[in-house]
Amino acid sequence: MESRRMIASTRFYRRACGSALALLMASATVVVADGGVGASAHPAASKGPVDVIAAGSLETILAKLAPSFAKETGYSLVPTTNGAFADASEIKGETVKEDVFISAGPAPVQDLEGAKNGDWASWYAQIGTTPLLVGYNPRSKFAHDLRTMPWYKVVVMKGFLLGRTDPATDPKGVLAVAALDDAAAKYHEPALKTLGTESSNVYTEDSLVGRLQAGQLDAGFFYGVEATAATPPLKTITLAPLKLSATYDLVILNRAPHEAGAVAFTSWLLGPKAKAILTAEGFTLDKPAKLTGNKSAVPRALHSVIS
């Protein structure tokens, strides 16, 4: 319990600092003109924050989207990222107050539906997809094997370190275990199934890229969007012949503190301005986004971008 309080306190501090910085950035003006002070770059007037809680795989992408969103709308994007199941738990526990939730997969959003779950969600929209890949360290002694042999033969080699996230907190962890189980059954390799049950290869979503790049892992399971967004981008291989992917699902939470900003963010995210950024990051957008749930609860301003 004490640990949960510390985590909540830390995240509240980070969010408060992030909100203040985002508001400062959104309201800043550039002053230049004819050799003196007085002209403005005419940014959109500051309209306040939009608090977005999202799957950890979107951390870098949200950071890239934030400046353009603020410039074009006047709202400042204040993101928090974590495993999507953990995000849903924090929303239900009211340790965070959010406007928009973007989940990797519908299950965490479904955990917010109905009176027993706090009635935080009445609908959600599938906004895009991304494949599950194996990202590897090019300096690993197994790198050549990964490039030339089937992945399911390499990851069970002696000494191979394969990282994944926890399926209890992160849908990517669920997909990773599914990949290992499916390959184990298809190729009669029990060692693959064992990898899906061990806890020593489980890491938090926000640490997995860093561990791989630091050489602490030979490979790990990553979404295409986070592999592309990493600096530098991760070297990856597909799970062929398996094909596993995640959907990203968005909901404006009931009782959102900044509902107008949430609608503005959702409309902008699903519009042409954000498309180029998302596509470049390996995000396959659904056009229009696919609605599940109560259509009458969807703000009218979003009906043109959500089917």
C-alpha positions as a Markdown table, in Angstrom:
| # | Residue | x | y | z |
|---|---|---|---|---|
| 1 | Met | 0.0 | 0.0 | 0.0 |
| 2 | Glu | 2.8 | 2.4 | 0.9 |
| 3 | Ser | 4.5 | 1.6 | -2.5 |
| 4 | Arg | 1.2 | 2.5 | -4.4 |
| 5 | Arg | 1.0 | 5.8 | -2.5 |
| 6 | Met | 4.6 | 6.6 | -3.4 |
| 7 | Ile | 3.9 | 5.8 | -7.1 |
| 8 | Ala | 0.7 | 7.9 | -7.1 |
| 9 | Ser | 2.5 | 10.8 | -5.4 |
| 10 | Thr | 5.4 | 10.7 | -7.9 |
| 11 | Arg | 3.1 | 10.6 | -10.9 |
| 12 | Phe | 1.1 | 13.5 | -9.4 |
| 13 | Tyr | 4.3 | 15.5 | -9.1 |
| 14 | Arg | 5.4 | 14.7 | -12.6 |
| 15 | Arg | 1.9 | 15.6 | -14.0 |
| 16 | Ala | 1.8 | 18.9 | -12.1 |
| 17 | Cys | 5.3 | 19.8 | -13.5 |
| 18 | Gly | 4.3 | 18.7 | -17.0 |
| 19 | Ser | 1.0 | 20.7 | -16.9 |
| 20 | Ala | 2.9 | 23.8 | -15.9 |
| 21 | Leu | 5.5 | 23.4 | -18.6 |
| 22 | Ala | 2.9 | 22.6 | -21.3 |
| 23 | Leu | 0.9 | 25.7 | -20.4 |
| 24 | Leu | 4.0 | 27.8 | -20.5 |
| 25 | Met | 5.0 | 26.4 | -24.0 |
| 26 | Ala | 1.4 | 26.9 | -25.3 |
| 27 | Ser | 1.3 | 30.5 | -24.2 |
| 28 | Ala | 4.8 | 31.5 | -25.3 |
| 29 | Thr | 5.2 | 33.9 | -28.2 |
| 30 | Val | 8.1 | 34.5 | -30.5 |
| 31 | Val | 8.9 | 38.3 | -30.6 |
| 32 | Val | 10.8 | 39.5 | -33.7 |
| 33 | Ala | 10.2 | 42.4 | -36.1 |
| 34 | Asp | 11.8 | 45.0 | -38.1 |
| 35 | Gly | 14.9 | 45.1 | -35.9 |
| 36 | Gly | 13.0 | 45.3 | -32.7 |
| 37 | Val | 10.5 | 44.0 | -30.2 |
| 38 | Gly | 6.8 | 44.0 | -30.9 |
| 39 | Ala | 5.8 | 41.4 | -33.4 |
| 40 | Ser | 4.3 | 38.0 | -32.6 |
| 41 | Ala | 4.4 | 34.7 | -34.4 |
| 42 | His | 0.6 | 34.6 | -33.7 |
| 43 | Pro | 0.3 | 31.3 | -32.1 |
| 44 | Ala | -3.2 | 30.1 | -31.1 |
| 45 | Ala | -4.3 | 31.6 | -27.8 |
| 46 | Ser | -3.7 | 29.3 | -24.9 |
| 47 | Lys | -6.9 | 27.4 | -23.9 |
| 48 | Gly | -5.6 | 25.2 | -21.2 |
| 49 | Pro | -4.4 | 21.6 | -20.8 |
| 50 | Val | -5.7 | 18.3 | -22.2 |
| 51 | Asp | -4.8 | 15.4 | -19.9 |
| 52 | Val | -4.2 | 12.3 | -21.9 |
| 53 | Ile | -3.3 | 8.9 | -20.3 |
| 54 | Ala | -2.0 | 6.4 | -22.8 |
| 55 | Ala | -0.3 | 3.1 | -23.4 |
| 56 | Gly | 3.5 | 3.3 | -22.8 |
| 57 | Ser | 4.3 | 2.5 | -26.4 |
| 58 | Leu | 2.9 | 5.9 | -27.4 |
| 59 | Glu | 5.1 | 8.0 | -25.1 |
| 60 | Thr | 7.5 | 9.2 | -27.8 |
| 61 | Ile | 4.8 | 9.8 | -30.3 |
| 62 | Leu | 2.7 | 11.9 | -28.0 |
| 63 | Ala | 5.8 | 14.0 | -27.2 |
| 64 | Lys | 6.2 | 14.6 | -31.0 |
| 65 | Leu | 2.5 | 15.5 | -31.4 |
| 66 | Ala | 2.3 | 17.9 | -28.5 |
| 67 | Pro | 4.0 | 21.0 | -30.1 |
| 68 | Ser | 1.9 | 20.8 | -33.3 |
| 69 | Phe | -1.3 | 20.3 | -31.4 |
| 70 | Ala | -0.6 | 23.3 | -29.1 |
| 71 | Lys | 0.4 | 25.5 | -32.1 |
| 72 | Glu | -2.7 | 24.7 | -34.1 |
| 73 | Thr | -5.4 | 24.5 | -31.4 |
| 74 | Gly | -4.1 | 26.5 | -28.4 |
| 75 | Tyr | -4.6 | 23.5 | -26.1 |
| 76 | Ser | -1.6 | 22.0 | -24.4 |
| 77 | Leu | -1.2 | 18.2 | -24.4 |
| 78 | Val | -0.2 | 16.8 | -21.0 |
| 79 | Pro | 0.5 | 13.1 | -21.5 |
| 80 | Thr | 1.0 | 10.3 | -18.9 |
| 81 | Thr | 2.0 | 6.8 | -20.2 |
| 82 | Asn | 2.1 | 3.4 | -18.6 |
| 83 | Gly | 0.9 | -0.1 | -19.3 |
| 84 | Ala | -2.7 | 0.2 | -20.4 |
| 85 | Phe | -4.1 | -2.1 | -17.8 |
| 86 | Ala | -2.3 | -0.1 | -15.1 |
| 87 | Asp | -3.7 | 3.1 | -16.7 |
| 88 | Ala | -7.2 | 1.7 | -16.4 |
| 89 | Ser | -6.6 | 0.8 | -12.8 |
| 90 | Glu | -5.4 | 4.3 | -12.0 |
| 91 | Ile | -8.5 | 5.8 | -13.7 |
| 92 | Lys | -10.8 | 3.6 | -11.7 |
| 93 | Gly | -8.9 | 4.3 | -8.5 |
| 94 | Glu | -9.1 | 8.0 | -9.2 |
| 95 | Thr | -5.4 | 8.4 | -8.5 |
| 96 | Val | -5.3 | 10.4 | -11.8 |
| 97 | Lys | -7.9 | 12.8 | -13.4 |
| 98 | Glu | -7.8 | 12.3 | -17.1 |
| 99 | Asp | -9.6 | 13.6 | -20.2 |
| 100 | Val | -8.7 | 11.0 | -22.8 |
| 101 | Phe | -7.5 | 7.4 | -22.5 |
| 102 | Ile | -5.7 | 5.7 | -25.5 |
| 103 | Ser | -5.3 | 2.0 | -24.9 |
| 104 | Ala | -3.3 | -0.6 | -26.7 |
| 105 | Gly | -6.3 | -2.9 | -27.3 |
| 106 | Pro | -9.9 | -2.6 | -26.2 |
| 107 | Ala | -9.7 | -4.7 | -23.0 |
| 108 | Pro | -8.4 | -1.9 | -20.7 |
| 109 | Val | -11.1 | 0.4 | -22.0 |
| 110 | Gln | -13.7 | -2.2 | -21.4 |
| 111 | Asp | -12.5 | -2.4 | -17.8 |
| 112 | Leu | -13.9 | 1.1 | -17.4 |
| 113 | Glu | -17.4 | 0.4 | -18.6 |
| 114 | Gly | -20.5 | -0.1 | -16.5 |
| 115 | Ala | -21.5 | 1.0 | -13.0 |
| 116 | Lys | -19.3 | -1.6 | -11.3 |
| 117 | Asn | -16.2 | 0.0 | -12.9 |
| 118 | Gly | -17.1 | 3.6 | -12.2 |
| 119 | Asp | -18.9 | 4.2 | -15.6 |
| 120 | Trp | -15.8 | 6.0 | -16.9 |
| 121 | Ala | -16.4 | 4.8 | -20.5 |
| 122 | Ser | -19.5 | 4.6 | -22.6 |
| 123 | Trp | -17.8 | 4.2 | -26.0 |
| 124 | Tyr | -14.4 | 3.8 | -27.6 |
| 125 | Ala | -13.0 | 4.1 | -31.1 |
| 126 | Gln | -10.3 | 2.0 | -32.8 |
| 127 | Ile | -8.0 | 4.7 | -34.3 |
| 128 | Gly | -5.2 | 2.5 | -35.7 |
| 129 | Thr | -3.1 | -0.6 | -35.5 |
| 130 | Thr | 0.6 | -1.6 | -35.1 |
| 131 | Pro | 2.3 | -4.9 | -35.5 |
| 132 | Leu | 4.1 | -6.8 | -32.8 |
| 133 | Leu | 7.8 | -7.2 | -33.7 |
| 134 | Val | 11.0 | -8.5 | -32.2 |
| 135 | Gly | 13.4 | -5.7 | -31.7 |
| 136 | Tyr | 17.0 | -6.7 | -31.2 |
| 137 | Asn | 20.4 | -5.1 | -30.3 |
| 138 | Pro | 22.6 | -5.1 | -33.4 |
| 139 | Arg | 25.6 | -5.5 | -31.1 |
| 140 | Ser | 24.3 | -8.7 | -29.6 |
| 141 | Lys | 26.2 | -11.9 | -30.4 |
| 142 | Phe | 22.9 | -13.3 | -31.6 |
| 143 | Ala | 22.2 | -10.5 | -34.0 |
| 144 | His | 23.4 | -12.4 | -37.1 |
| 145 | Asp | 21.3 | -15.4 | -36.1 |
| 146 | Leu | 18.2 | -13.2 | -35.7 |
| 147 | Arg | 18.7 | -11.8 | -39.2 |
| 148 | Thr | 19.3 | -15.2 | -40.9 |
| 149 | Met | 17.3 | -17.7 | -38.9 |
| 150 | Pro | 13.7 | -18.0 | -37.7 |
| 151 | Trp | 13.2 | -15.9 | -34.6 |
| 152 | Tyr | 11.6 | -18.8 | -32.6 |
| 153 | Lys | 14.8 | -20.9 | -33.0 |
| 154 | Val | 17.1 | -18.1 | -31.9 |
| 155 | Val | 15.3 | -16.9 | -28.8 |
| 156 | Val | 15.7 | -20.3 | -27.1 |
| 157 | Met | 19.4 | -20.5 | -27.7 |
| 158 | Lys | 21.6 | -20.8 | -24.5 |
| 159 | Gly | 22.3 | -17.4 | -23.0 |
| 160 | Phe | 19.8 | -15.5 | -25.1 |
| 161 | Leu | 18.1 | -12.7 | -23.1 |
| 162 | Leu | 14.6 | -11.9 | -24.4 |
| 163 | Gly | 12.6 | -9.2 | -22.7 |
| 164 | Arg | 8.8 | -8.6 | -22.5 |
| 165 | Thr | 6.3 | -6.7 | -20.4 |
| 166 | Asp | 3.9 | -8.0 | -17.8 |
| 167 | Pro | 0.6 | -9.3 | -19.2 |
| 168 | Ala | -1.1 | -8.3 | -16.0 |
| 169 | Thr | -0.4 | -4.6 | -16.6 |
| 170 | Asp | 0.3 | -4.3 | -20.3 |
| 171 | Pro | -1.6 | -5.7 | -23.4 |
| 172 | Lys | 1.7 | -6.0 | -25.2 |
| 173 | Gly | 2.8 | -8.5 | -22.6 |
| 174 | Val | -0.4 | -10.5 | -23.4 |
| 175 | Leu | 0.5 | -10.5 | -27.1 |
| 176 | Ala | 4.1 | -11.5 | -26.4 |
| 177 | Val | 3.0 | -14.5 | -24.4 |
| 178 | Ala | 0.5 | -15.4 | -27.2 |
| 179 | Ala | 3.4 | -15.2 | -29.7 |
| 180 | Leu | 5.5 | -17.6 | -27.6 |
| 181 | Asp | 2.7 | -20.0 | -27.0 |
| 182 | Asp | 1.6 | -20.0 | -30.6 |
| 183 | Ala | 5.1 | -20.7 | -31.8 |
| 184 | Ala | 5.6 | -23.4 | -29.2 |
| 185 | Ala | 2.5 | -25.2 | -30.3 |
| 186 | Lys | 3.2 | -24.8 | -34.0 |
| 187 | Tyr | 6.9 | -25.9 | -33.9 |
| 188 | His | 6.6 | -28.3 | -30.9 |
| 189 | Glu | 9.2 | -26.3 | -28.9 |
| 190 | Pro | 8.3 | -26.3 | -25.2 |
| 191 | Ala | 11.1 | -24.0 | -24.4 |
| 192 | Leu | 9.2 | -21.2 | -26.1 |
| 193 | Lys | 6.2 | -21.7 | -23.8 |
| 194 | Thr | 8.5 | -21.7 | -20.8 |
| 195 | Leu | 9.8 | -18.2 | -21.8 |
| 196 | Gly | 6.2 | -17.1 | -21.6 |
| 197 | Thr | 5.8 | -18.2 | -18.0 |
| 198 | Glu | 9.1 | -17.0 | -16.5 |
| 199 | Ser | 9.2 | -13.7 | -14.5 |
| 200 | Ser | 12.9 | -13.0 | -14.9 |
| 201 | Asn | 12.4 | -11.7 | -18.4 |
| 202 | Val | 9.6 | -9.3 | -17.5 |
| 203 | Tyr | 10.3 | -5.5 | -17.4 |
| 204 | Thr | 8.3 | -2.3 | -17.2 |
| 205 | Glu | 7.2 | -0.9 | -20.6 |
| 206 | Asp | 9.0 | 2.3 | -20.1 |
| 207 | Ser | 12.3 | 0.6 | -19.4 |
| 208 | Leu | 12.4 | -2.1 | -22.1 |
| 209 | Val | 13.8 | 0.1 | -24.9 |
| 210 | Gly | 16.6 | 1.4 | -22.7 |
| 211 | Arg | 17.6 | -2.0 | -21.5 |
| 212 | Leu | 17.8 | -3.3 | -25.1 |
| 213 | Gln | 19.8 | -0.3 | -26.2 |
| 214 | Ala | 22.1 | -0.6 | -23.2 |
| 215 | Gly | 22.9 | -4.2 | -24.1 |
| 216 | Gln | 21.1 | -5.7 | -21.1 |
| 217 | Leu | 18.9 | -7.7 | -23.5 |
| 218 | Asp | 19.5 | -9.4 | -26.8 |
| 219 | Ala | 16.0 | -8.8 | -28.0 |
| 220 | Gly | 12.5 | -7.9 | -26.8 |
| 221 | Phe | 8.9 | -7.7 | -28.0 |
| 222 | Phe | 7.9 | -4.2 | -29.2 |
| 223 | Tyr | 5.2 | -2.6 | -31.2 |
| 224 | Gly | 6.1 | -1.2 | -34.6 |
| 225 | Val | 5.3 | 2.4 | -33.5 |
| 226 | Glu | 7.6 | 2.3 | -30.5 |
| 227 | Ala | 10.4 | 0.7 | -32.5 |
| 228 | Thr | 10.2 | 3.4 | -35.1 |
| 229 | Ala | 9.9 | 6.2 | -32.5 |
| 230 | Ala | 12.9 | 5.1 | -30.5 |
| 231 | Thr | 16.2 | 7.1 | -30.8 |
| 232 | Pro | 17.8 | 5.6 | -32.8 |
| 233 | Pro | 15.0 | 3.4 | -34.3 |
| 234 | Leu | 15.2 | -0.2 | -33.2 |
| 235 | Lys | 16.4 | -2.9 | -35.5 |
| 236 | Thr | 13.5 | -5.3 | -35.9 |
| 237 | Ile | 12.4 | -8.6 | -37.4 |
| 238 | Thr | 8.8 | -9.8 | -38.0 |
| 239 | Leu | 7.2 | -12.7 | -36.2 |
| 240 | Ala | 6.6 | -14.5 | -39.5 |
| 241 | Pro | 4.9 | -16.7 | -40.1 |
| 242 | Leu | 2.9 | -15.5 | -37.1 |
| 243 | Lys | 1.0 | -12.2 | -37.5 |
| 244 | Leu | 0.1 | -10.4 | -34.3 |
| 245 | Ser | -0.9 | -6.8 | -34.0 |
| 246 | Ala | -2.4 | -4.4 | -31.5 |
| 247 | Thr | -5.2 | -1.9 | -32.0 |
| 248 | Tyr | -5.1 | 1.5 | -30.4 |
| 249 | Asp | -8.5 | 2.5 | -28.9 |
| 250 | Leu | -9.4 | 6.0 | -27.7 |
| 251 | Val | -12.1 | 7.2 | -25.4 |
| 252 | Ile | -13.0 | 10.6 | -24.0 |
| 253 | Leu | -13.7 | 9.6 | -20.4 |
| 254 | Asn | -17.0 | 10.4 | -18.7 |
| 255 | Arg | -16.6 | 13.3 | -16.3 |
| 256 | Ala | -13.5 | 14.5 | -18.2 |
| 257 | Pro | -12.3 | 17.8 | -16.4 |
| 258 | His | -11.5 | 19.4 | -19.8 |
| 259 | Glu | -14.1 | 18.0 | -22.2 |
| 260 | Ala | -13.8 | 20.7 | -24.8 |
| 261 | Gly | -10.1 | 20.2 | -25.0 |
| 262 | Ala | -10.6 | 16.4 | -25.1 |
| 263 | Val | -12.9 | 16.8 | -28.1 |
| 264 | Ala | -10.4 | 19.2 | -29.8 |
| 265 | Phe | -7.5 | 16.7 | -29.3 |
| 266 | Thr | -9.5 | 13.8 | -30.6 |
| 267 | Ser | -10.7 | 15.7 | -33.7 |
| 268 | Trp | -7.1 | 16.9 | -34.3 |
| 269 | Leu | -5.6 | 13.4 | -33.8 |
| 270 | Leu | -8.0 | 11.9 | -36.3 |
| 271 | Gly | -7.6 | 14.7 | -38.8 |
| 272 | Pro | -5.1 | 15.3 | -41.6 |
| 273 | Lys | -2.6 | 17.4 | -39.5 |
| 274 | Ala | -1.7 | 14.4 | -37.3 |
| 275 | Lys | -1.8 | 11.8 | -40.0 |
| 276 | Ala | 1.6 | 12.5 | -41.4 |
| 277 | Ile | 3.3 | 12.3 | -38.0 |
| 278 | Leu | 1.5 | 9.1 | -37.1 |
| 279 | Thr | 2.1 | 7.4 | -40.4 |
| 280 | Ala | 5.8 | 8.3 | -40.3 |
| 281 | Glu | 6.0 | 6.6 | -36.9 |
| 282 | Gly | 4.6 | 3.3 | -38.3 |
| 283 | Phe | 1.0 | 3.8 | -37.2 |
| 284 | Thr | -1.7 | 2.5 | -39.6 |
| 285 | Leu | -4.7 | 4.7 | -39.1 |
| 286 | Asp | -8.3 | 3.6 | -39.4 |
| 287 | Lys | -10.2 | 6.1 | -41.5 |
| 288 | Pro | -12.7 | 6.7 | -40.1 |
| 289 | Ala | -12.1 | 5.4 | -36.6 |
| 290 | Lys | -14.3 | 2.4 | -35.8 |
| 291 | Leu | -16.8 | 3.0 | -33.0 |
| 292 | Thr | -17.8 | 0.5 | -30.4 |
| 293 | Gly | -20.5 | 1.4 | -27.8 |
| 294 | Asn | -23.1 | 4.1 | -27.3 |
| 295 | Lys | -23.0 | 6.3 | -30.4 |
| 296 | Ser | -25.2 | 8.9 | -28.7 |
| 297 | Ala | -22.5 | 9.5 | -26.1 |
| 298 | Val | -20.0 | 10.5 | -28.8 |
| 299 | Pro | -19.7 | 14.3 | -29.0 |
| 300 | Arg | -21.4 | 15.5 | -32.2 |
| 301 | Ala | -18.2 | 17.3 | -33.3 |
| 302 | Leu | -16.5 | 13.9 | -33.7 |
| 303 | His | -19.2 | 12.2 | -35.8 |
| 304 | Ser | -17.4 | 12.9 | -39.0 |
| 305 | Val | -14.2 | 11.2 | -37.9 |
| 306 | Ile | -15.6 | 8.3 | -36.0 |
| 307 | Ser | -17.9 | 5.8 | -37.9 |
